[in-house]
Amino acid sequence: MSGSGRTDGRGRLGSTLSNLAVAVGCVLFLGGFAWGAVVYKPYTVPTESMTPTVNAGDRVLAERIDGDDVRRGDVVVFTDSAWGDVPMVKRVVGVGGDKVACCDKEGRLTVNGEPIEEPYLQAKGASPLISSNGEASASPQDFTADVPEGQLFLLGDERTTSMDSRVHLEDPGQGSVPRSAVEARVDAVAWPMNGMIGRPEAFASLPGGVSSDGPLPLQVGALVAGVVLILGGAAYGPLAARSARGSRRPKVSAGAH
């Protein structure tokens, strides 16, 4: 009887732990999903202007942010009437007060005279971008712009075909858009699953630095932990019950006839 009692006790404890794991897993999974739905908005990128960072047809997750939180190097979603009044995805390379120019003697973009290394411009193994004079360059045409306060200067990563601030240099603001036009900051390519979009190191040394990473990794971690707990808890209950039934079976002596 005492052995059976201990077995029943272990069974009840196992059942309690199983239920607790499933409950905690549901909280983590649903909480992570709800958190992500509040903070992030999905977009489909329609053009190749951000290749190779984001390709046409990619589904991205963009964190809802205020325009005042935008930093150089961010890939943002914005809408501006001068750009067609439709959501567009570009990279911020200059903020209010900056002088953005291209290109220096080595073909690099400069911000306030500081050369910017842009490894995101070319996919691995791709040919470098060539300027009109036949040299490797961050832009096929030279340009200079003084960014007004409260504005952002934006370029596509595919500098040959991107319709970006360079196209609007003759407009008021020299091609820049107001910070209020920004709807979200792209943090990751969700499909295909190319992962997080990093913050460019080259902009980190400039005043204001770069943006901190968004909460997406924590949200994904909560979802994964929730699934593991739910599946583990659900599987533990039947396994514990089977083990308890096996321990209650009477043992037959080897010498019995």
C-alpha positions in Angstrom: 0.0 0.0 0.0 2.8 2.4 0.8 4.5 1.8 -2.5 1.1 2.5 -4.3 0.7 5.7 -2.3 4.2 6.9 -3.2 3.4 6.1 -6.9 0.1 7.9 -6.7 1.9 10.9 -5.1 4.4 11.0 -7.9 1.7 10.8 -10.5 -0.2 13.7 -8.9 3.0 15.8 -8.8 3.8 14.9 -12.4 0.3 15.9 -13.5 0.5 19.2 -11.6 3.9 20.0 -13.1 2.6 19.1 -16.6 -0.4 21.4 -16.2 1.8 24.2 -14.9 4.2 23.9 -17.8 1.3 24.0 -20.3 -0.2 27.0 -18.6 3.1 28.9 -18.5 3.8 28.0 -22.1 0.4 29.3 -23.2 1.1 32.6 -21.3 4.5 33.0 -23.0 3.3 32.0 -26.4 0.1 34.2 -26.4 2.0 37.1 -24.6 4.8 37.0 -27.1 2.4 36.9 -30.0 0.3 39.8 -28.7 3.4 41.8 -27.9 4.7 41.4 -31.4 1.3 42.3 -32.9 1.3 45.6 -31.0 4.9 46.6 -31.7 5.4 45.3 -35.2 3.6 45.7 -38.5 4.3 43.5 -41.6 5.0 45.0 -45.0 5.7 43.5 -48.4 8.5 45.3 -50.3 7.4 45.8 -53.9 10.6 46.9 -55.6 14.3 46.0 -55.8 15.4 49.5 -54.5 16.7 48.0 -51.2 18.5 45.0 -52.7 20.5 43.1 -51.4 19.3 44.0 -47.9 15.6 43.5 -48.8 14.5 42.0 -52.1 11.3 42.6 -54.0 8.5 40.5 -52.6 10.2 40.0 -49.2 7.9 40.2 -46.1 9.5 42.4 -43.5 8.6 43.2 -39.9 8.8 46.9 -39.1 8.7 48.3 -35.5 6.2 51.1 -35.0 8.3 54.1 -33.9 8.1 57.8 -33.6 10.0 59.7 -36.3 12.1 61.4 -33.5 13.6 58.0 -32.7 15.1 57.5 -36.2 18.9 57.3 -36.4 21.3 57.2 -39.3 21.5 53.7 -40.8 17.9 52.8 -40.0 15.8 51.2 -42.8 12.5 52.9 -42.5 9.0 52.7 -43.9 7.6 56.2 -44.7 4.9 57.9 -46.7 5.4 61.4 -48.3 3.2 63.2 -50.8 6.2 64.3 -52.9 7.2 60.7 -53.3 3.8 59.4 -54.5 2.0 59.2 -51.2 2.5 55.4 -50.9 4.6 53.5 -48.3 8.2 53.3 -49.3 11.3 51.5 -47.8 14.7 53.3 -47.8 17.7 53.7 -45.6 18.4 56.9 -43.6 21.9 58.2 -44.3 21.5 61.8 -43.1 19.5 63.7 -40.4 18.8 67.4 -39.8 21.9 69.5 -39.9 24.0 66.9 -41.9 25.8 67.5 -45.1 25.5 64.4 -47.2 27.7 64.0 -50.3 29.0 61.5 -52.7 31.5 60.6 -53.6 35.0 61.0 -52.1 38.2 60.0 -53.8 37.6 56.4 -52.8 34.0 56.4 -54.1 32.4 56.5 -50.6 29.4 58.4 -49.3 30.3 61.0 -46.7 28.3 62.6 -43.9 29.7 65.8 -42.5 33.0 65.0 -44.3 33.2 61.5 -42.6 33.5 58.6 -45.1 30.9 55.9 -44.6 31.7 52.3 -45.2 28.5 50.6 -46.6 29.0 46.8 -46.8 25.2 46.4 -47.2 25.4 47.9 -50.7 26.6 44.7 -52.5 25.7 41.1 -52.0 28.7 38.8 -51.5 30.5 38.2 -54.7 28.6 40.9 -56.7 30.3 43.4 -58.9 30.9 46.8 -57.3 28.8 49.8 -58.3 30.5 51.8 -61.0 30.2 55.6 -61.3 30.1 57.6 -64.5 33.9 58.0 -64.5 34.3 54.2 -64.4 35.4 54.0 -60.7 33.8 51.9 -57.9 31.4 54.1 -56.1 28.6 54.3 -53.6 26.4 56.2 -56.2 26.5 56.3 -60.0 26.1 60.1 -59.9 27.7 62.6 -57.6 25.5 64.7 -55.3 25.5 67.0 -52.3 22.7 67.9 -50.0 22.3 69.9 -46.8 19.6 68.3 -44.7 17.2 70.7 -43.0 16.4 70.3 -39.3 13.6 67.8 -38.6 14.2 66.1 -42.0 15.8 62.8 -43.2 17.9 62.1 -46.3 17.1 58.6 -47.6 18.8 56.3 -50.1 18.1 52.8 -51.4 20.7 50.2 -51.0 20.4 49.4 -54.8 21.9 52.8 -55.8 21.6 52.2 -59.6 17.8 52.1 -59.9 16.5 53.3 -56.5 14.2 56.4 -56.7 15.3 58.1 -53.5 16.4 61.5 -52.2 18.8 62.0 -55.1 15.8 62.2 -57.5 14.3 65.0 -55.4 17.4 67.1 -54.9 15.7 70.1 -56.7 12.7 69.9 -54.4 12.4 72.0 -51.2 14.5 70.3 -48.5 16.9 68.9 -51.2 15.3 65.5 -51.3 14.7 65.1 -47.6 11.4 64.0 -45.9 10.1 65.1 -42.5 10.6 62.8 -39.6 6.8 62.7 -39.1 6.6 60.8 -42.4 8.2 57.8 -40.9 5.8 55.0 -39.9 8.1 52.2 -38.8 11.7 50.9 -38.7 12.4 47.6 -40.5 14.0 45.2 -38.0 13.9 41.9 -39.9 13.1 40.0 -43.1 10.4 37.5 -42.0 10.0 35.8 -45.3 12.2 34.4 -46.6 13.6 34.0 -43.1 16.8 36.1 -43.6 16.8 37.3 -40.0 17.6 40.6 -38.4 18.7 43.7 -40.2 21.8 45.0 -38.5 22.7 48.5 -37.5 25.6 49.8 -39.6 28.7 50.3 -37.6 29.9 53.2 -39.8 27.2 55.5 -38.5 27.9 54.6 -34.8 30.7 57.2 -34.5 28.5 60.1 -35.6 26.5 62.2 -33.1 23.4 60.4 -32.0 24.9 57.0 -32.8 22.7 54.2 -34.2 19.4 52.8 -33.0 19.3 50.0 -30.4 17.9 46.6 -31.5 14.2 46.2 -31.3 12.4 43.7 -29.0 11.9 41.1 -31.8 14.5 38.6 -30.4 12.8 38.7 -27.0 9.4 38.1 -28.6 10.6 35.2 -30.7 12.3 33.8 -27.6 9.0 34.0 -25.7 7.2 32.2 -28.6 9.8 29.4 -28.8 9.9 28.9 -25.0 6.1 28.8 -24.9 5.9 26.1 -27.6 8.6 24.0 -25.9 6.7 24.2 -22.5 3.4 23.4 -24.1 4.7 20.4 -26.0 6.9 19.2 -23.1 4.1 19.6 -20.6 1.6 17.9 -22.8 3.9 15.0 -23.4 5.0 14.6 -19.8 1.5 13.8 -18.5 0.9 10.6 -20.6 4.5 9.5 -20.0 4.1 9.9 -16.2 0.8 8.1 -16.2 2.3 5.2 -18.1 5.2 5.0 -15.8 2.9 5.0 -12.8 0.7 2.2 -14.2 3.9 0.1 -14.9 5.1 0.5 -11.3 1.7 -0.7 -9.9 1.8 -4.0 -11.8 2.6 -6.9 -9.4 6.0 -8.4 -9.7 6.1 -12.2 -10.5 8.8 -14.2 -8.7 11.2 -16.0 -10.9 10.6 -19.2 -8.9 6.8 -19.2 -9.1 5.0 -22.0 -11.0 
